[in-house]
């Protein structure tokens, strides 16, 4: 086995182990038997919230920061 294949295999296994560890860390304190509530997601609401979070909110923050920087520091 070549050194490059060995390193790629080691890297892939390390990434998998880190991902599994992160998942266990997130769910570690959760007792699945204690969860009794259910939440249903409407597809439209999900898409809208994803678009707002990924596109609209960063654009809004950029515009706000640009305008604030253009006018200089605010005197309070």
BELURBEL-V841678 format. One record per helix or strand. SS is the DSSP state (hx for helix, st for strand). FROM is the first residue (numbers start at 1). TO is the last residue. If there is no record, write none. Layout:
ss->[SS/SS]
from->[FROM/FROM]
to->[TO/TO]
This chain:
ss->[hx/hx/hx]
from->[3/32/43]
to->[27/34/71]
